[in-house]
Amino acid sequence: MTEPRLRVATAGGLGRARLAVSVAFAAQGFGFAAMLTSEPGFKERFGIDDLAITLVILGVCVLAGVGSATAEAVARRWGSGRALVLGLVVAAIGIGTAALAPDRVLFYVGFGVYGWALGQVDAGTNMQAVTLQHRYGRSILTSFYAAWSAGGILGALAVSAYVAAHVPQRDALPAVSVVALVAAVVVHRRAWRDGAEDEAAPSDGGEADPRPFVIPWSGILVLGLAIVGYYVADTAVSTWSSIYLRDTLTAARAVAPLGYAAYLGSTLVSRLAGDVVVRKYGRVAVVRASGALGAVGLLAVVLTGSPAVAIAGLAVAGLGLGVVAPLCFAAAGALAPGQADAVIARLNIFNYVGAVVGGVFVGAIGTGSSLRVGFLLPVLLAVVVVVVARGFGDRTPVADGAPVVEAA
């Protein structure tokens, strides 16, 4: 069975490929944040309620899971670079359709198309990132997620700016499609052309290995638990933290959004520093500490009656949990180096399980009792991250297949 891999002959080519994949991560974060923070505008334009938005988000998560699965098929046949380019182009189409939709039907269609592309791009970026990390032979994956966080912050700020300037959503939001298309061009020219996808050498006399590839489900499930834990917390914070600060802790309107801002900022910091810390202490120790720090920060949010303490707790949670997702994919790439794309595509589906639980279940618990109780769920799942940290390992295979120890 062949393995689509990124072939980079020179250090310059390796750097250009890394830059291209970083651009793709940033574009994905930009688009996701722009679509998420544009929801109030969509509600106003199309006269839909919170239930409809919740169902749209649920549909996006389901379709993103489908997109992640199809990314594996595309990567196996044409390479993960092509899978990523395809996802970015389709994301641009979906965003543009939703932005320009004259009615609800096309709005839902646009969001559905974007949902499928979301999974395709998530899987494609992680496939490319893990391949590059193998080429480097050292931890570089959290830097890609730092690019995602930076893109997300810019996306949210862009939406805030056009709303403040009273620019109609139909006029402003299509620019997000342009960002995705630019990223597709960059990936095509750098990560795909400079590092054209090639096939692994045949295993025996020029014939492909006929043995079926066995998916390492035990390892995937362990990492999947950590992914679910992270995305439950991440989605709960992004969806409900402002409402929690405003309604439960009676924070002022101008103060309520600061919780999510603090979380995003500290997540970016943790991802910028994450690779250096992993190289020194190893993935297991870092994930264990990250989960513990996330649990402490979220517990402070649950226990406090002060908006200021809750905002600080969200910052602590972001500082801890920010590196969990990239390190999950780094560990996944080491489970079966010859079939990393397949493993990553399957693990990526757990993203959307966590997103559904964090976005829907936390809100449902909050509706039934209070959001204070609802935020206990991400606290518990942050503890799960600590428990499963041993499954992350500390070895990263490099391009020639020889593993190197990341811990000092």
Secondary structure by P-SEA (a helix, b strand, c coil): cccbbbbbccaaaaaaaaaaaaaaaaaaaaaaaaaaaaaaaaaaaccccaaaaaaaaaaaaaaaaaaaaaaaaaaacccaaaaaaaaaaaaaaaaaaaaacccaaaaaaaaaaaaaaaaaaaaaaaaaaaaaaaaacccaaaaaaaaaaaaaaaaaaaaaaaaaaccccccccaaaaaaaaaaaaaaaaccccccccccccccccccccccccccaaaaaaaaaaaaaaaaaaaaaaaccaaaaacccccccccccaaaaaaaaaaaaaaaaaaaaaaaaccaaaaaaaaaaaaaaaaaaaaccccaaaaaaaaaaaaacccaaaaaaaaaaaacccccaaaaaaaaaaaaaaaaaaaccaaaaaaaaccccccaaaaaaaaaaaaaacccccccccccccbbbbccc
